[in-house]
Amino acid sequence: MAKGKRKLEVVHLVCQETGDQNYTLRRKTGGEKLKVNKYSPRLRKHTLHVEKKK
């Protein structure tokens, strides 16, 4: 018998300094929240972005 597929969820990466939702990605459910340094167009530099579910 085949195992069930894990669902993908839509996740937004939100800038810690400005609060802007700059990136959207799809990832498997579960696990820890992402914390990634990404480019912020408003500030024109790399800042910490944190995962937020919609």
Secondary structure, DSSP 8 states (H G I E B T S, - for coil): -------EEEEEEEETTT--EEEEEEEESSS---EEEEEETTTTEEEEEEEEE-
